[in-house]
Amino acid sequence: MPTMYRIGCLRDDVIFLIFLYQRYIYPTDYKRVNEFGTTGEMHTGTAESDVANGGTTTSVEEVAGPDETTKDKDTQDKKND
């Protein structure tokens, strides 16, 4: 086995260990909003309510209600122009 290949594999192993260490010391922030405008708390909250409601599901659109009102206002403003 060539020496450069061994060095490359060692480098990959070290980077992977750094990744595991950082994942361990920096936990996931479920309060942070993702690109879709939802948080991890919303998803875990609906899962808990599913069990409490007997299996009924709540969609993300139902949880994020205020966004729909702004969309309605925008369409009304366009109609008025």
PyMOL Python script that loads the backbone (N, CA, C, O; Angstrom):
from pymol import cmd

cmd.read_pdbstr("""\
ATOM      1  N   MET A   1       0.845  -1.170   0.000  1.00  0.00           N
ATOM      2  CA  MET A   1       0.000   0.000   0.000  1.00  0.00           C
ATOM      3  C   MET A   1       0.895   1.240   0.000  1.00  0.00           C
ATOM      4  O   MET A   1       1.784   1.361   0.843  1.00  0.00           O
ATOM      5  N   PRO A   2       0.669   2.157  -0.934  1.00  0.00           N
ATOM      6  CA  PRO A   2       1.521   3.352  -1.018  1.00  0.00           C
ATOM      7  C   PRO A   2       1.376   4.252   0.215  1.00  0.00           C
ATOM      8  O   PRO A   2       0.330   4.299   0.862  1.00  0.00           O
ATOM      9  N   THR A   3       2.447   4.947   0.506  1.00  0.00           N
ATOM     10  CA  THR A   3       2.485   5.817   1.687  1.00  0.00           C
ATOM     11  C   THR A   3       1.495   6.974   1.571  1.00  0.00           C
ATOM     12  O   THR A   3       0.862   7.331   2.564  1.00  0.00           O
ATOM     13  N   MET A   4       1.346   7.564   0.395  1.00  0.00           N
ATOM     14  CA  MET A   4       0.426   8.693   0.219  1.00  0.00           C
ATOM     15  C   MET A   4      -1.022   8.271   0.446  1.00  0.00           C
ATOM     16  O   MET A   4      -1.823   9.052   0.959  1.00  0.00           O
ATOM     17  N   TYR A   5      -1.361   7.042   0.068  1.00  0.00           N
ATOM     18  CA  TYR A   5      -2.706   6.539   0.300  1.00  0.00           C
ATOM     19  C   TYR A   5      -2.964   6.392   1.794  1.00  0.00           C
ATOM     20  O   TYR A   5      -4.049   6.724   2.273  1.00  0.00           O
ATOM     21  N   ARG A   6      -1.987   5.901   2.524  1.00  0.00           N
ATOM     22  CA  ARG A   6      -2.113   5.752   3.976  1.00  0.00           C
ATOM     23  C   ARG A   6      -2.279   7.105   4.652  1.00  0.00           C
ATOM     24  O   ARG A   6      -3.080   7.253   5.575  1.00  0.00           O
ATOM     25  N   ILE A   7      -1.520   8.085   4.190  1.00  0.00           N
ATOM     26  CA  ILE A   7      -1.625   9.438   4.760  1.00  0.00           C
ATOM     27  C   ILE A   7      -3.009  10.022   4.462  1.00  0.00           C
ATOM     28  O   ILE A   7      -3.601  10.681   5.317  1.00  0.00           O
ATOM     29  N   GLY A   8      -3.516   9.785   3.270  1.00  0.00           N
ATOM     30  CA  GLY A   8      -4.851  10.264   2.908  1.00  0.00           C
ATOM     31  C   GLY A   8      -5.936   9.627   3.756  1.00  0.00           C
ATOM     32  O   GLY A   8      -6.875  10.304   4.175  1.00  0.00           O
ATOM     33  N   CYS A   9      -5.818   8.328   4.012  1.00  0.00           N
ATOM     34  CA  CYS A   9      -6.795   7.637   4.856  1.00  0.00           C
ATOM     35  C   CYS A   9      -6.715   8.125   6.300  1.00  0.00           C
ATOM     36  O   CYS A   9      -7.741   8.284   6.961  1.00  0.00           O
ATOM     37  N   LEU A  10      -5.505   8.362   6.786  1.00  0.00           N
ATOM     38  CA  LEU A  10      -5.333   8.887   8.137  1.00  0.00           C
ATOM     39  C   LEU A  10      -5.966  10.274   8.254  1.00  0.00           C
ATOM     40  O   LEU A  10      -6.624  10.588   9.246  1.00  0.00           O
ATOM     41  N   ARG A  11      -5.757  11.100   7.220  1.00  0.00           N
ATOM     42  CA  ARG A  11      -6.360  12.438   7.205  1.00  0.00           C
ATOM     43  C   ARG A  11      -7.888  12.345   7.265  1.00  0.00           C
ATOM     44  O   ARG A  11      -8.526  13.078   8.021  1.00  0.00           O
ATOM     45  N   ASP A  12      -8.470  11.452   6.475  1.00  0.00           N
ATOM     46  CA  ASP A  12      -9.924  11.273   6.481  1.00  0.00           C
ATOM     47  C   ASP A  12     -10.424  10.806   7.840  1.00  0.00           C
ATOM     48  O   ASP A  12     -11.472  11.253   8.304  1.00  0.00           O
ATOM     49  N   ASP A  13      -9.684   9.913   8.476  1.00  0.00           N
ATOM     50  CA  ASP A  13     -10.071   9.434   9.808  1.00  0.00           C
ATOM     51  C   ASP A  13     -10.018  10.551  10.834  1.00  0.00           C
ATOM     52  O   ASP A  13     -10.900  10.651  11.687  1.00  0.00           O
ATOM     53  N   VAL A  14      -8.992  11.393  10.763  1.00  0.00           N
ATOM     54  CA  VAL A  14      -8.865  12.505  11.706  1.00  0.00           C
ATOM     55  C   VAL A  14     -10.017  13.492  11.512  1.00  0.00           C
ATOM     56  O   VAL A  14     -10.591  13.970  12.490  1.00  0.00           O
ATOM     57  N   ILE A  15     -10.354  13.795  10.276  1.00  0.00           N
ATOM     58  CA  ILE A  15     -11.463  14.714  10.001  1.00  0.00           C
ATOM     59  C   ILE A  15     -12.779  14.130  10.504  1.00  0.00           C
ATOM     60  O   ILE A  15     -13.613  14.857  11.044  1.00  0.00           O
ATOM     61  N   PHE A  16     -12.971  12.844  10.333  1.00  0.00           N
ATOM     62  CA  PHE A  16     -14.185  12.194  10.820  1.00  0.00           C
ATOM     63  C   PHE A  16     -14.258  12.247  12.339  1.00  0.00           C
ATOM     64  O   PHE A  16     -15.335  12.470  12.892  1.00  0.00           O
ATOM     65  N   LEU A  17     -13.141  12.048  13.021  1.00  0.00           N
ATOM     66  CA  LEU A  17     -13.133  12.135  14.482  1.00  0.00           C
ATOM     67  C   LEU A  17     -13.437  13.555  14.956  1.00  0.00           C
ATOM     68  O   LEU A  17     -14.122  13.745  15.962  1.00  0.00           O
ATOM     69  N   ILE A  18     -12.927  14.550  14.231  1.00  0.00           N
ATOM     70  CA  ILE A  18     -13.240  15.946  14.566  1.00  0.00           C
ATOM     71  C   ILE A  18     -14.736  16.198  14.385  1.00  0.00           C
ATOM     72  O   ILE A  18     -15.360  16.868  15.208  1.00  0.00           O
ATOM     73  N   PHE A  19     -15.306  15.663  13.315  1.00  0.00           N
ATOM     74  CA  PHE A  19     -16.737  15.792  13.079  1.00  0.00           C
ATOM     75  C   PHE A  19     -17.540  15.179  14.224  1.00  0.00           C
ATOM     76  O   PHE A  19     -18.492  15.788  14.712  1.00  0.00           O
ATOM     77  N   LEU A  20     -17.164  13.987  14.649  1.00  0.00           N
ATOM     78  CA  LEU A  20     -17.884  13.333  15.750  1.00  0.00           C
ATOM     79  C   LEU A  20     -17.756  14.125  17.046  1.00  0.00           C
ATOM     80  O   LEU A  20     -18.722  14.247  17.799  1.00  0.00           O
ATOM     81  N   TYR A  21     -16.578  14.656  17.305  1.00  0.00           N
ATOM     82  CA  TYR A  21     -16.368  15.442  18.523  1.00  0.00           C
ATOM     83  C   TYR A  21     -17.222  16.711  18.502  1.00  0.00           C
ATOM     84  O   TYR A  21     -17.857  17.040  19.504  1.00  0.00           O
ATOM     85  N   GLN A  22     -17.245  17.423  17.380  1.00  0.00           N
ATOM     86  CA  GLN A  22     -18.043  18.643  17.290  1.00  0.00           C
ATOM     87  C   GLN A  22     -19.532  18.339  17.403  1.00  0.00           C
ATOM     88  O   GLN A  22     -20.279  19.114  18.001  1.00  0.00           O
ATOM     89  N   ARG A  23     -19.959  17.242  16.847  1.00  0.00           N
ATOM     90  CA  ARG A  23     -21.372  16.867  16.958  1.00  0.00           C
ATOM     91  C   ARG A  23     -21.732  16.545  18.404  1.00  0.00           C
ATOM     92  O   ARG A  23     -22.866  16.763  18.829  1.00  0.00           O
ATOM     93  N   TYR A  24     -20.780  16.034  19.145  1.00  0.00           N
ATOM     94  CA  TYR A  24     -21.007  15.703  20.550  1.00  0.00           C
ATOM     95  C   TYR A  24     -21.076  16.967  21.410  1.00  0.00           C
ATOM     96  O   TYR A  24     -21.949  17.076  22.271  1.00  0.00           O
ATOM     97  N   ILE A  25     -20.166  17.924  21.190  1.00  0.00           N
ATOM     98  CA  ILE A  25     -20.124  19.094  22.075  1.00  0.00           C
ATOM     99  C   ILE A  25     -21.113  20.177  21.665  1.00  0.00           C
ATOM    100  O   ILE A  25     -21.474  21.005  22.502  1.00  0.00           O
ATOM    101  N   TYR A  26     -21.572  20.208  20.403  1.00  0.00           N
ATOM    102  CA  TYR A  26     -22.550  21.200  19.961  1.00  0.00           C
ATOM    103  C   TYR A  26     -23.866  20.489  19.659  1.00  0.00           C
ATOM    104  O   TYR A  26     -24.038  19.958  18.562  1.00  0.00           O
ATOM    105  N   PRO A  27     -24.797  20.469  20.612  1.00  0.00           N
ATOM    106  CA  PRO A  27     -26.061  19.750  20.381  1.00  0.00           C
ATOM    107  C   PRO A  27     -26.934  20.471  19.352  1.00  0.00           C
ATOM    108  O   PRO A  27     -26.701  21.638  19.037  1.00  0.00           O
ATOM    109  N   THR A  28     -27.924  19.774  18.842  1.00  0.00           N
ATOM    110  CA  THR A  28     -28.828  20.335  17.861  1.00  0.00           C
ATOM    111  C   THR A  28     -29.734  21.368  18.511  1.00  0.00           C
ATOM    112  O   THR A  28     -30.315  21.119  19.568  1.00  0.00           O
ATOM    113  N   ASP A  29     -29.854  22.528  17.874  1.00  0.00           N
ATOM    114  CA  ASP A  29     -30.707  23.601  18.378  1.00  0.00           C
ATOM    115  C   ASP A  29     -32.072  23.479  17.707  1.00  0.00           C
ATOM    116  O   ASP A  29     -32.233  23.842  16.542  1.00  0.00           O
ATOM    117  N   TYR A  30     -33.056  22.963  18.452  1.00  0.00           N
ATOM    118  CA  TYR A  30     -34.386  22.757  17.891  1.00  0.00           C
ATOM    119  C   TYR A  30     -35.198  24.043  17.821  1.00  0.00           C
ATOM    120  O   TYR A  30     -36.279  24.053  17.232  1.00  0.00           O
ATOM    121  N   LYS A  31     -34.694  25.141  18.416  1.00  0.00           N
ATOM    122  CA  LYS A  31     -35.393  26.421  18.346  1.00  0.00           C
ATOM    123  C   LYS A  31     -35.046  27.192  17.078  1.00  0.00           C
ATOM    124  O   LYS A  31     -35.728  28.158  16.737  1.00  0.00           O
ATOM    125  N   ARG A  32     -34.010  26.784  16.387  1.00  0.00           N
ATOM    126  CA  ARG A  32     -33.547  27.495  15.205  1.00  0.00           C
ATOM    127  C   ARG A  32     -34.498  27.255  14.033  1.00  0.00           C
ATOM    128  O   ARG A  32     -34.935  26.128  13.799  1.00  0.00           O
ATOM    129  N   VAL A  33     -34.808  28.309  13.309  1.00  0.00           N
ATOM    130  CA  VAL A  33     -35.733  28.229  12.175  1.00  0.00           C
ATOM    131  C   VAL A  33     -34.957  27.808  10.937  1.00  0.00           C
ATOM    132  O   VAL A  33     -33.886  28.344  10.653  1.00  0.00           O
ATOM    133  N   ASN A  34     -35.509  26.839  10.199  1.00  0.00           N
ATOM    134  CA  ASN A  34     -34.845  26.379   8.984  1.00  0.00           C
ATOM    135  C   ASN A  34     -35.324  27.172   7.783  1.00  0.00           C
ATOM    136  O   ASN A  34     -36.053  28.151   7.945  1.00  0.00           O
ATOM    137  N   GLU A  35     -34.928  26.769   6.573  1.00  0.00           N
ATOM    138  CA  GLU A  35     -35.252  27.510   5.363  1.00  0.00           C
ATOM    139  C   GLU A  35     -36.735  27.455   5.010  1.00  0.00           C
ATOM    140  O   GLU A  35     -37.194  28.241   4.180  1.00  0.00           O
ATOM    141  N   PHE A  36     -37.493  26.548   5.618  1.00  0.00           N
ATOM    142  CA  PHE A  36     -38.919  26.434   5.354  1.00  0.00           C
ATOM    143  C   PHE A  36     -39.755  27.202   6.374  1.00  0.00           C
ATOM    144  O   PHE A  36     -40.983  27.217   6.284  1.00  0.00           O
ATOM    145  N   GLY A  37     -39.097  27.840   7.343  1.00  0.00           N
ATOM    146  CA  GLY A  37     -39.808  28.635   8.340  1.00  0.00           C
ATOM    147  C   GLY A  37     -40.350  27.836   9.502  1.00  0.00           C
ATOM    148  O   GLY A  37     -41.180  28.340  10.259  1.00  0.00           O
ATOM    149  N   THR A  38     -39.904  26.606   9.665  1.00  0.00           N
ATOM    150  CA  THR A  38     -40.357  25.792  10.780  1.00  0.00           C
ATOM    151  C   THR A  38     -39.189  25.506  11.712  1.00  0.00           C
ATOM    152  O   THR A  38     -38.025  25.652  11.339  1.00  0.00           O
ATOM    153  N   THR A  39     -39.521  25.096  12.925  1.00  0.00           N
ATOM    154  CA  THR A  39     -38.497  24.739  13.891  1.00  0.00           C
ATOM    155  C   THR A  39     -38.641  23.274  14.260  1.00  0.00           C
ATOM    156  O   THR A  39     -39.649  22.636  13.957  1.00  0.00           O
ATOM    157  N   GLY A  40     -37.635  22.764  14.907  1.00  0.00           N
ATOM    158  CA  GLY A  40     -37.695  21.387  15.378  1.00  0.00           C
ATOM    159  C   GLY A  40     -38.737  21.211  16.462  1.00  0.00           C
ATOM    160  O   GLY A  40     -39.296  20.125  16.621  1.00  0.00           O
ATOM    161  N   GLU A  41     -39.004  22.280  17.214  1.00  0.00           N
ATOM    162  CA  GLU A  41     -40.024  22.206  18.252  1.00  0.00           C
ATOM    163  C   GLU A  41     -41.407  22.016  17.645  1.00  0.00           C
ATOM    164  O   GLU A  41     -42.246  21.321  18.218  1.00  0.00           O
ATOM    165  N   MET A  42     -41.652  22.631  16.484  1.00  0.00           N
ATOM    166  CA  MET A  42     -42.940  22.454  15.815  1.00  0.00           C
ATOM    167  C   MET A  42     -43.155  21.000  15.433  1.00  0.00           C
ATOM    168  O   MET A  42     -44.245  20.458  15.611  1.00  0.00           O
ATOM    169  N   HIS A  43     -42.120  20.376  14.910  1.00  0.00           N
ATOM    170  CA  HIS A  43     -42.244  18.993  14.465  1.00  0.00           C
ATOM    171  C   HIS A  43     -42.393  18.037  15.641  1.00  0.00           C
ATOM    172  O   HIS A  43     -43.185  17.097  15.573  1.00  0.00           O
ATOM    173  N   THR A  44     -41.651  18.260  16.707  1.00  0.00           N
ATOM    174  CA  THR A  44     -41.788  17.378  17.862  1.00  0.00           C
ATOM    175  C   THR A  44     -43.084  17.662  18.592  1.00  0.00           C
ATOM    176  O   THR A  44     -43.668  16.749  19.176  1.00  0.00           O
ATOM    177  N   GLY A  45     -43.552  18.898  18.577  1.00  0.00           N
ATOM    178  CA  GLY A  45     -44.817  19.238  19.214  1.00  0.00           C
ATOM    179  C   GLY A  45     -45.994  18.589  18.518  1.00  0.00           C
ATOM    180  O   GLY A  45     -46.939  18.161  19.180  1.00  0.00           O
ATOM    181  N   THR A  46     -45.960  18.504  17.179  1.00  0.00           N
ATOM    182  CA  THR A  46     -47.054  17.866  16.462  1.00  0.00           C
ATOM    183  C   THR A  46     -47.035  16.365  16.671  1.00  0.00           C
ATOM    184  O   THR A  46     -48.088  15.729  16.691  1.00  0.00           O
ATOM    185  N   ALA A  47     -45.861  15.796  16.827  1.00  0.00           N
ATOM    186  CA  ALA A  47     -45.792  14.353  17.065  1.00  0.00           C
ATOM    187  C   ALA A  47     -46.394  14.006  18.419  1.00  0.00           C
ATOM    188  O   ALA A  47     -47.073  12.989  18.560  1.00  0.00           O
ATOM    189  N   GLU A  48     -46.146  14.852  19.417  1.00  0.00           N
ATOM    190  CA  GLU A  48     -46.715  14.597  20.724  1.00  0.00           C
ATOM    191  C   GLU A  48     -48.223  14.810  20.704  1.00  0.00           C
ATOM    192  O   GLU A  48     -48.959  14.076  21.364  1.00  0.00           O
ATOM    193  N   SER A  49     -48.695  15.812  19.951  1.00  0.00           N
ATOM    194  CA  SER A  49     -50.126  16.063  19.892  1.00  0.00           C
ATOM    195  C   SER A  49     -50.835  14.986  19.087  1.00  0.00           C
ATOM    196  O   SER A  49     -52.020  14.735  19.309  1.00  0.00           O
ATOM    197  N   ASP A  50     -50.130  14.338  18.146  1.00  0.00           N
ATOM    198  CA  ASP A  50     -50.737  13.248  17.394  1.00  0.00           C
ATOM    199  C   ASP A  50     -51.154  12.122  18.322  1.00  0.00           C
ATOM    200  O   ASP A  50     -52.231  11.545  18.167  1.00  0.00           O
ATOM    201  N   VAL A  51     -50.318  11.819  19.265  1.00  0.00           N
ATOM    202  CA  VAL A  51     -50.625  10.750  20.203  1.00  0.00           C
ATOM    203  C   VAL A  51     -51.789  11.181  21.106  1.00  0.00           C
ATOM    204  O   VAL A  51     -52.676  10.382  21.406  1.00  0.00           O
ATOM    205  N   ALA A  52     -51.777  12.438  21.531  1.00  0.00           N
ATOM    206  CA  ALA A  52     -52.813  12.936  22.423  1.00  0.00           C
ATOM    207  C   ALA A  52     -54.154  13.060  21.713  1.00  0.00           C
ATOM    208  O   ALA A  52     -55.196  12.876  22.342  1.00  0.00           O
ATOM    209  N   ASN A  53     -54.153  13.371  20.408  1.00  0.00           N
ATOM    210  CA  ASN A  53     -55.390  13.560  19.659  1.00  0.00           C
ATOM    211  C   ASN A  53     -55.908  12.282  19.031  1.00  0.00           C
ATOM    212  O   ASN A  53     -56.882  12.316  18.278  1.00  0.00           O
ATOM    213  N   GLY A  54     -55.293  11.187  19.316  1.00  0.00           N
ATOM    214  CA  GLY A  54     -55.764   9.928  18.769  1.00  0.00           C
ATOM    215  C   GLY A  54     -55.342   9.687  17.342  1.00  0.00           C
ATOM    216  O   GLY A  54     -56.019   8.965  16.610  1.00  0.00           O
ATOM    217  N   GLY A  55     -54.236  10.276  16.931  1.00  0.00           N
ATOM    218  CA  GLY A  55     -53.704   9.991  15.613  1.00  0.00           C
ATOM    219  C   GLY A  55     -53.987  11.044  14.565  1.00  0.00           C
ATOM    220  O   GLY A  55     -53.561  10.881  13.421  1.00  0.00           O
ATOM    221  N   THR A  56     -54.689  12.124  14.900  1.00  0.00           N
ATOM    222  CA  THR A  56     -54.917  13.166  13.911  1.00  0.00           C
ATOM    223  C   THR A  56     -53.638  13.955  13.706  1.00  0.00           C
ATOM    224  O   THR A  56     -52.888  14.202  14.650  1.00  0.00           O
ATOM    225  N   THR A  57     -53.400  14.343  12.483  1.00  0.00           N
ATOM    226  CA  THR A  57     -52.163  15.054  12.182  1.00  0.00           C
ATOM    227  C   THR A  57     -52.444  16.532  11.982  1.00  0.00           C
ATOM    228  O   THR A  57     -53.536  16.916  11.564  1.00  0.00           O
ATOM    229  N   THR A  58     -51.459  17.351  12.282  1.00  0.00           N
ATOM    230  CA  THR A  58     -51.531  18.782  12.069  1.00  0.00           C
ATOM    231  C   THR A  58     -50.467  19.144  11.057  1.00  0.00           C
ATOM    232  O   THR A  58     -49.288  18.849  11.254  1.00  0.00           O
ATOM    233  N   SER A  59     -50.875  19.778   9.981  1.00  0.00           N
ATOM    234  CA  SER A  59     -49.904  20.131   8.952  1.00  0.00           C
ATOM    235  C   SER A  59     -49.141  21.371   9.359  1.00  0.00           C
ATOM    236  O   SER A  59     -49.551  22.098  10.264  1.00  0.00           O
ATOM    237  N   VAL A  60     -48.030  21.607   8.686  1.00  0.00           N
ATOM    238  CA  VAL A  60     -47.199  22.768   8.979  1.00  0.00           C
ATOM    239  C   VAL A  60     -47.950  24.043   8.611  1.00  0.00           C
ATOM    240  O   VAL A  60     -47.775  25.066   9.273  1.00  0.00           O
ATOM    241  N   GLU A  61     -48.784  24.006   7.568  1.00  0.00           N
ATOM    242  CA  GLU A  61     -49.544  25.179   7.170  1.00  0.00           C
ATOM    243  C   GLU A  61     -50.520  25.598   8.261  1.00  0.00           C
ATOM    244  O   GLU A  61     -50.749  26.791   8.462  1.00  0.00           O
ATOM    245  N   GLU A  62     -51.101  24.622   8.972  1.00  0.00           N
ATOM    246  CA  GLU A  62     -52.026  24.949  10.048  1.00  0.00           C
ATOM    247  C   GLU A  62     -51.303  25.579  11.222  1.00  0.00           C
ATOM    248  O   GLU A  62     -51.855  26.443  11.905  1.00  0.00           O
ATOM    249  N   VAL A  63     -50.075  25.155  11.461  1.00  0.00           N
ATOM    250  CA  VAL A  63     -49.299  25.714  12.563  1.00  0.00           C
ATOM    251  C   VAL A  63     -48.849  27.130  12.226  1.00  0.00           C
ATOM    252  O   VAL A  63     -48.850  27.998  13.099  1.00  0.00           O
ATOM    253  N   ALA A  64     -48.467  27.376  10.990  1.00  0.00           N
ATOM    254  CA  ALA A  64     -47.930  28.669  10.568  1.00  0.00           C
ATOM    255  C   ALA A  64     -49.037  29.540   9.990  1.00  0.00           C
ATOM    256  O   ALA A  64     -48.935  29.986   8.847  1.00  0.00           O
ATOM    257  N   GLY A  65     -50.062  29.780  10.739  1.00  0.00           N
ATOM    258  CA  GLY A  65     -51.223  30.530  10.287  1.00  0.00           C
ATOM    259  C   GLY A  65     -50.961  31.983   9.929  1.00  0.00           C
ATOM    260  O   GLY A  65     -51.508  32.429   8.920  1.00  0.00           O
ATOM    261  N   PRO A  66     -50.164  32.769  10.671  1.00  0.00           N
ATOM    262  CA  PRO A  66     -49.996  34.190  10.361  1.00  0.00           C
ATOM    263  C   PRO A  66     -49.446  34.458   8.968  1.00  0.00           C
ATOM    264  O   PRO A  66     -49.717  35.518   8.403  1.00  0.00           O
ATOM    265  N   ASP A  67     -48.698  33.550   8.405  1.00  0.00           N
ATOM    266  CA  ASP A  67     -48.156  33.755   7.065  1.00  0.00           C
ATOM    267  C   ASP A  67     -49.270  33.796   6.029  1.00  0.00           C
ATOM    268  O   ASP A  67     -49.171  34.513   5.033  1.00  0.00           O
ATOM    269  N   GLU A  68     -50.323  33.035   6.258  1.00  0.00           N
ATOM    270  CA  GLU A  68     -51.414  33.004   5.305  1.00  0.00           C
ATOM    271  C   GLU A  68     -52.145  34.343   5.268  1.00  0.00           C
ATOM    272  O   GLU A  68     -52.596  34.765   4.202  1.00  0.00           O
ATOM    273  N   THR A  69     -52.269  35.014   6.399  1.00  0.00           N
ATOM    274  CA  THR A  69     -52.967  36.293   6.422  1.00  0.00           C
ATOM    275  C   THR A  69     -52.184  37.349   5.656  1.00  0.00           C
ATOM    276  O   THR A  69     -52.784  38.202   5.001  1.00  0.00           O
ATOM    277  N   THR A  70     -50.858  37.310   5.724  1.00  0.00           N
ATOM    278  CA  THR A  70     -50.068  38.281   4.964  1.00  0.00           C
ATOM    279  C   THR A  70     -50.172  38.016   3.476  1.00  0.00           C
ATOM    280  O   THR A  70     -50.165  38.958   2.684  1.00  0.00           O
ATOM    281  N   LYS A  71     -50.269  36.758   3.076  1.00  0.00           N
ATOM    282  CA  LYS A  71     -50.438  36.442   1.664  1.00  0.00           C
ATOM    283  C   LYS A  71     -51.778  36.958   1.166  1.00  0.00           C
ATOM    284  O   LYS A  71     -51.863  37.481   0.054  1.00  0.00           O
ATOM    285  N   ASP A  72     -52.841  36.819   1.983  1.00  0.00           N
ATOM    286  CA  ASP A  72     -54.152  37.309   1.594  1.00  0.00           C
ATOM    287  C   ASP A  72     -54.146  38.826   1.435  1.00  0.00           C
ATOM    288  O   ASP A  72     -54.766  39.351   0.510  1.00  0.00           O
ATOM    289  N   LYS A  73     -53.460  39.530   2.318  1.00  0.00           N
ATOM    290  CA  LYS A  73     -53.376  40.982   2.216  1.00  0.00           C
ATOM    291  C   LYS A  73     -52.634  41.394   0.958  1.00  0.00           C
ATOM    292  O   LYS A  73     -53.011  42.369   0.308  1.00  0.00           O
ATOM    293  N   ASP A  74     -51.583  40.665   0.604  1.00  0.00           N
ATOM    294  CA  ASP A  74     -50.824  40.992  -0.597  1.00  0.00           C
ATOM    295  C   ASP A  74     -51.682  40.818  -1.852  1.00  0.00           C
ATOM    296  O   ASP A  74     -51.624  41.637  -2.769  1.00  0.00           O
ATOM    297  N   THR A  75     -52.474  39.752  -1.884  1.00  0.00           N
ATOM    298  CA  THR A  75     -53.324  39.538  -3.058  1.00  0.00           C
ATOM    299  C   THR A  75     -54.425  40.586  -3.121  1.00  0.00           C
ATOM    300  O   THR A  75     -54.809  40.998  -4.216  1.00  0.00           O
ATOM    301  N   GLN A  76     -54.946  41.030  -1.980  1.00  0.00           N
ATOM    302  CA  GLN A  76     -55.962  42.076  -1.968  1.00  0.00           C
ATOM    303  C   GLN A  76     -55.376  43.401  -2.444  1.00  0.00           C
ATOM    304  O   GLN A  76     -56.035  44.147  -3.167  1.00  0.00           O
ATOM    305  N   ASP A  77     -54.133  43.697  -2.040  1.00  0.00           N
ATOM    306  CA  ASP A  77     -53.490  44.926  -2.475  1.00  0.00           C
ATOM    307  C   ASP A  77     -53.273  44.928  -3.981  1.00  0.00           C
ATOM    308  O   ASP A  77     -53.417  45.967  -4.626  1.00  0.00           O
ATOM    309  N   LYS A  78     -52.931  43.783  -4.544  1.00  0.00           N
ATOM    310  CA  LYS A  78     -52.726  43.694  -5.980  1.00  0.00           C
ATOM    311  C   LYS A  78     -54.045  43.898  -6.730  1.00  0.00           C
ATOM    312  O   LYS A  78     -54.072  44.521  -7.791  1.00  0.00           O
ATOM    313  N   LYS A  79     -55.143  43.367  -6.168  1.00  0.00           N
ATOM    314  CA  LYS A  79     -56.445  43.530  -6.800  1.00  0.00           C
ATOM    315  C   LYS A  79     -56.882  44.994  -6.748  1.00  0.00           C
ATOM    316  O   LYS A  79     -57.516  45.479  -7.684  1.00  0.00           O
ATOM    317  N   ASN A  80     -56.555  45.694  -5.681  1.00  0.00           N
ATOM    318  CA  ASN A  80     -56.959  47.093  -5.537  1.00  0.00           C
ATOM    319  C   ASN A  80     -56.186  48.007  -6.467  1.00  0.00           C
ATOM    320  O   ASN A  80     -56.676  49.074  -6.837  1.00  0.00           O
ATOM    321  N   ASP A  81     -54.971  47.599  -6.853  1.00  0.00           N
ATOM    322  CA  ASP A  81     -54.147  48.440  -7.741  1.00  0.00           C
ATOM    323  C   ASP A  81     -54.657  48.348  -9.103  1.00  0.00           C
ATOM    324  O   ASP A  81     -54.112  48.976 -10.011  1.00  0.00           O
TER     325      ASP A  81
END
""", "prot")
cmd.dss("prot")
cmd.show_as("cartoon", "prot")
cmd.util.cbc("prot")
cmd.orient("prot")
